[in-house]
Amino acid sequence: MRHAKRLFETVQGYTGTARSLSAIARELGLNRRTVAKYARAACWKECIRRTPSRRSTSLDPYLEYLRQR
């Protein structure tokens, strides 16, 4: 999380300048799409990868037992 916040602040600092997203990406050593994501975001928490919710399966009643094994 600290990395995402620091990266967000860095990219936001560059977006106020006349540099293109490609130039910012080259300078920071990042993919242009990553820079675009951080530049578009309103806050750094929007950039954090979220794990999708897991669908239930027929194994759910036995998961605790399986973890113990």
Helices and strands as residue ranges (DSSP letters): H 2-15, H 21-28, H 32-40, G 44-47, G 60-62, H 63-68
